[in-house]
Amino acid sequence: MNSVATPKSPWQLKVYPIFSVLGWILIGLSFLIGLLVLTPTAIGYWGGSAKAVRDAAEAGTVLLGQLALLATVPLWLEPLVFVGVASFMVGIALESSSIPGLLKNRGLVMSACCPYLANTRSESQ
Amino acid sequence: MQRLIGKMARMYPLMIAMGFMIVVIAFLIGYYNAQVAADYFANAKSVRETSLLAQRAFIESTGLWLPAFKFLGLGLILGGIVMALRVIIDDLRAAGAKVLSNLPADHRPELPGPPWYGLLMPVVMMVGEMFFLVALGFSIYAASLANSVFSNPIPQIDVAGAGSTLLSQVQTIHAIEGWLVPLKFFGISTEFLAIAMGLSTIIYVLGSQTNMLDRLLGGRQAAS
């Protein structure tokens, strides 16, 4: 009868949780920044003053600071979200790439088991 | 409950088809919106801002709800992939049980149960879909506000002072926009989490069934 050596756990299975958790954290962080930073700033900027007042804001004023934040944060927040998505996808790809090795090993074990299964069946009949 | 989820999971092609249809419909609406925008911007600024109010309202409101609608389509496709993984898991377990059914009952080891993350996978998928529906709901609300705001001439919107209804509506739209984009991606990441859980379950089932067969083989070799 054939014998099958137990394979080592693939390296991908050790690494993929890091990428998945990193993706989850980055996207969760982006959501929190949107909720806790951008939303209150937008409420303060758009709700507090008419367009003429906003347009006339001088350097160093709170209004201009809010405008700068509203204009700059989304510029890096969206790429950060995509880094999170990419990280998650790398995690999924790594996880998927470990399956062929497992299937190969399963095939070896199945082929080694077939004579045993056939014998056991014929003994029981 | 798990059996019911298993039966529902077999309808995954329907979910993927629905998601794809939504994304295609979103493309067609986006194309139509582009034509409306082309007509709108073919006019002088003074005409645009005072007379073509309905077009402006349509362009602005569509730009608010359409992205969330597209994400709902993507979410359904990802949900379909999660359900397809569930079908693979169920079929793998059924195949394992079939292989073991060749053994006499007294020699037959018990098939290992699914891990906790395998049982949780459909729930996580549904939570992700909820995020997309919530995002769509808020974006439709923001779009209705935008429709109301831009039904006024632009100069009138510009002079709206603090405390006015118009400025409060503009404020609400921008406040919603601040967290709506990350929320949609949070929905995507939740679907990815469900996919990762599904793949982990497949790996677990494959590994545990192989180990079980390996043990059977080891026992037989020791006996002979």
Interface residues (C-beta under 8 A of the other chain):
Chain A: M1 S3 V4 T6 L13 Y16 S20 G23 W24 I27 G28 S30 F31 L32 I33 G34 L35 V37 L38 T39 T41 A42 I43 Y45 W46 G47 G48 S49 A50 K51 A52 L70 P74 L77 E78 V81 G84 V85 F88 M89 G91 I92 E95 S96 S98 I99 L102 L103 N105 R106 V109 M110 A112 C113 Y116 L117 T120 R121 E123 S124
Chain B: V99 N102 L103 P104 H107 I157 D158 V159 A160 G161 A162 L167 S168 V170 Q171 H174 A175 I176 E177 G178 W179 L180 V181 P182 L183 F185 F186 I188 S189 F192 L193 I195 A196 L199 S200 I202 I203 L206 G207 Q209 T210 N211 L213 D214 L216 L217 R220 Q221 S224
